[in-house]
Each structure stands twice: as structure tokens, then as C-alpha cells.
Amino acid sequence: MNPQKNQVADAPSLLDEIRTETSAESAPLLRFIVRHAGVTAGLVVCFLLLVVGMGIWQWRSGAKSAEVADELARIAMTGQGEGRVAALAALALSAPDKSKLAVYMTLGRSAVESGDYAAAAAAYADAARQGGDGPFGTAAMIAQACALLRGGKSADAVIVLREAEKRLPEEARTPQLRQMLAEAAVSAGQEDLAAVIYENLASAASRREGDYFRARAAALARKEAGGS
């Protein structure tokens, strides 16, 4: 299986590049991903905007925080490429604790845009620690998993996604997130885990999607058992 196919949540343009390389069996999955990739990316962007907006509003209570807020805005608006990443990394070191979450989230996004997925994953991991068990911390973990997938670290992405899923209430564990976890597991060679996830998805899905999820689970189970 092509690992690139499973880096599902970050860039619809990447899906365009690999669509012609996939088998007919995988076509329903790609249609599903294409349909929802924009939603996933949009959620991450919305979380980022919320973090930055809330952070700037809170930071104005202190002079140091206000300086960091101004510098973050300046770098985000005027910096480019590796220079912006380096400037944000330096800012994160000097920022007060209550400012670090937004700085790390901005740093992660900038690193993704520069193609430095290792730096992006590290920045989102720092943001997740700053955000704790709350929604911002969980959003940062999902963004971290996306960066890990794009950087070819599928096994690490599985660990992060499983931890993020545990933090979410049951109603927030969307099929999209579960399928992202399943395909990350496939990319990491963990077909047994992916098969279990697809079986669970099948039980809660509509008939048409349920049939596809069951077929996917069965194919993965056969592969894990050494069959064709």
C-alpha cells in the first residue's frame, strides 16, 4: 500500500497527485477523504484563529504579553518561509507561558507551509502541552498527527491520534477522525488495529458506507493473516 495515500488530513492537493496511483478498491476511501479533507483542514484553521484571537485578547493585560502579541502578528504578516519559522521559534523561547500556545500553533502552521513537517510536529506537540486536556490541546494533537503523517511518521501519528481520541467525548469522535486513525494504522503496518476500527465504523454507518467499511475490515484482516 502506498503510504502517501494515508496522509489524509492536511492537503487536498496531495490527494490530487495520488488519485491516479490508487486501485479501484481504494476509490471509495479517496472519495470520502476528498469530501471531508477541507472540513478537517478548516477545523484546524478555526482552532488556530480562536487560539490567536483569544490569546491576543488575554495578553493585553500585561506589557510583556502585549509585546509578544505584537511581535507574533508582525512575524505572521511579514515573515516568509524558513525565516518566519526561525523567527517564530525564537519568539516561542522568550514568550511568557500564557502566550506560548498561540505562538506554537502559528509556528506549526508556518512549518507545514514551509514543508518542514518535523518542525511542525514538534511545534504542535508543544502547543498540545500548553493547551493541556482542553479543546485547544486536543486540536493541537490532531494537527501534530497530520504533520507526522506528512512527514512519514505513521506509527507516531497513530499514538498521537489514539491519545487525542481518548480526550474527546463520545459524540465528538467523528467517523472522519476514526477513519483517519484507521488509515494511519494501515500506513504504519498495524492492519489489525485498522480492521477493528473499520468494523466499529461499519456498525454505526449507513448501509452503503457500512458495506464498504466491512469490506475494508475484511480485506485488512486477510492481509494480517497472510492471505490475498
C-alpha positions in Angstrom: 0.0 0.0 0.0 1.2 3.5 -0.9 2.0 5.4 2.4 1.3 8.7 0.7 -2.3 7.7 0.3 -2.8 7.7 4.1 -1.6 11.2 4.8 -5.1 12.2 4.7 -5.9 15.3 6.6 -3.5 18.1 5.6 -3.6 18.9 1.9 -6.2 18.2 -0.7 -3.6 18.9 -3.4 -1.7 15.9 -2.2 -4.8 13.8 -2.9 -4.9 15.1 -6.4 -1.4 13.8 -7.0 -2.0 10.3 -5.8 -5.6 9.8 -7.0 -4.3 8.2 -10.3 -2.0 5.8 -8.5 -4.6 4.1 -6.4 -6.5 0.9 -7.0 -10.2 0.6 -7.7 -10.6 -0.9 -4.3 -9.4 2.3 -2.6 -11.5 4.6 -4.7 -14.4 4.9 -2.2 -11.9 5.8 0.5 -10.4 8.6 -1.6 -13.8 10.0 -2.4 -14.6 10.0 1.3 -11.3 11.8 2.1 -11.7 14.3 -0.7 -15.2 15.1 0.5 -14.1 15.8 4.1 -10.4 16.9 3.8 -11.5 20.6 3.5 -13.6 20.2 6.7 -10.7 18.8 8.6 -8.3 21.5 7.5 -10.9 24.1 8.2 -11.4 22.9 11.7 -7.7 23.2 12.4 -7.6 26.7 10.9 -10.7 27.7 13.0 -9.0 26.4 16.1 -5.9 28.4 15.2 -7.9 31.6 14.7 -9.7 31.0 18.0 -6.4 30.5 19.8 -4.8 33.5 18.4 -7.8 35.7 18.9 -8.5 34.6 22.4 -4.8 34.8 23.2 -4.3 38.3 22.0 -7.4 39.4 23.9 -6.0 37.9 27.1 -2.4 39.0 26.6 -3.2 42.7 26.7 -3.3 42.6 30.5 0.5 42.6 30.7 3.2 44.6 29.0 5.4 41.6 28.1 2.4 39.7 26.7 1.4 42.7 24.6 4.9 42.9 23.2 4.8 39.2 22.3 1.3 39.6 20.7 2.6 42.5 18.6 5.7 40.6 17.5 3.6 37.4 16.7 1.3 39.5 14.5 4.3 41.2 12.8 6.1 37.9 12.0 2.9 36.2 10.8 2.1 39.0 8.4 5.5 39.9 7.1 7.7 36.8 7.5 8.1 34.1 4.9 9.4 30.6 4.6 12.2 29.4 6.7 12.9 32.9 8.0 9.4 33.1 9.5 9.8 29.6 11.1 13.1 30.6 12.7 11.6 33.9 14.0 8.6 32.2 15.5 10.8 29.5 17.1 12.9 32.3 18.7 9.7 34.1 19.9 8.4 30.9 21.5 11.5 30.7 23.7 11.1 34.2 25.1 7.3 34.3 25.3 5.5 34.1 28.7 3.7 30.8 29.4 0.2 32.2 28.6 1.4 33.4 25.2 3.1 30.2 24.1 0.1 28.3 22.9 -0.7 30.7 20.1 3.0 31.1 19.2 3.4 27.4 18.9 0.3 26.9 16.8 1.4 29.7 14.4 4.8 28.1 14.3 3.4 24.7 13.5 1.3 26.1 10.6 4.2 28.1 9.2 6.4 25.0 9.3 3.8 23.0 7.4 3.7 25.7 4.8 7.5 25.5 4.5 7.4 21.7 4.1 9.3 21.2 7.4 7.0 18.6 8.9 9.3 17.5 11.7 9.4 21.1 13.0 5.6 21.4 12.5 5.0 18.2 14.5 7.3 19.4 17.3 5.6 22.8 17.5 2.2 21.3 17.6 3.4 18.9 20.3 4.5 21.9 22.4 1.1 23.6 21.7 -0.7 20.5 22.9 1.3 20.5 26.1 0.4 24.2 26.6 -3.3 23.5 25.8 -3.5 20.6 28.2 -6.6 18.4 28.2 -8.9 21.2 26.8 -10.1 21.6 23.3 -7.1 23.6 22.1 -4.7 21.0 23.4 -6.7 18.3 21.6 -6.8 20.3 18.3 -3.1 20.8 18.5 -2.6 17.0 18.9 -4.7 16.3 15.8 -2.6 18.9 13.9 0.5 17.2 15.2 -0.7 13.9 13.8 -1.3 15.4 10.4 2.2 16.8 10.4 3.6 13.4 11.4 1.7 11.6 8.6 3.0 14.1 6.0 6.5 13.5 7.4 6.2 9.7 7.0 5.9 9.1 10.8 2.8 7.0 10.6 3.4 4.9 13.8 3.9 8.1 15.8 0.7 9.6 14.3 -1.3 6.6 15.4 -0.1 7.1 19.0 -1.0 10.8 19.0 -4.4 10.2 17.3 -5.3 7.5 19.8 -4.5 9.8 22.7 -6.4 12.7 21.1 -9.4 10.4 20.6 -9.4 9.4 24.3 -9.7 13.1 25.3 -12.7 13.7 23.2 -16.3 13.0 24.4 -18.0 10.2 22.6 -20.1 12.5 20.4 -17.0 14.3 19.2 -15.3 11.1 17.9 -16.4 11.6 14.3 -16.2 9.0 11.6 -13.7 11.2 9.8 -11.3 11.2 12.8 -11.8 7.4 13.2 -11.1 6.8 9.5 -8.0 9.0 9.7 -6.8 6.9 12.6 -7.5 3.7 10.7 -5.6 4.7 7.6 -2.7 6.0 9.7 -2.7 2.5 11.3 -2.6 0.9 7.8 0.3 3.1 6.8 2.1 2.1 10.0 1.6 -1.6 9.2 -1.0 -2.1 12.0 -3.7 -3.8 9.9 -5.2 -5.5 13.0 -6.0 -2.1 14.6 -7.3 -0.7 11.4 -9.6 -3.7 10.8 -11.1 -3.3 14.3 -11.7 0.4 13.7 -13.4 -0.3 10.4 -15.6 -2.9 11.9 -16.7 -0.4 14.6 -17.3 2.2 11.9 -19.4 -0.3 9.9 -21.7 -0.9 12.9 -22.6 2.8 13.2 -22.7 3.7 9.5 -25.4 3.7 6.9 -25.9 0.6 4.8 -23.8 1.8 1.9 -20.9 3.1 3.9 -21.2 0.2 6.3 -20.8 -2.3 3.5 -17.6 -0.5 2.4 -16.2 -0.4 5.9 -16.9 -4.1 6.5 -15.2 -4.9 3.2 -12.3 -2.8 4.1 -12.0 -4.5 7.5 -12.3 -8.0 5.9 -9.5 -7.2 3.4 -7.2 -5.9 6.2 -7.9 -9.0 8.3 -7.0 -11.2 5.4 -3.8 -9.3 4.8 -2.9 -9.5 8.5 -3.5 -13.3 8.4 -1.2 -13.6 5.4 -4.0 -14.1 2.8 -4.5 -12.4 -0.5 
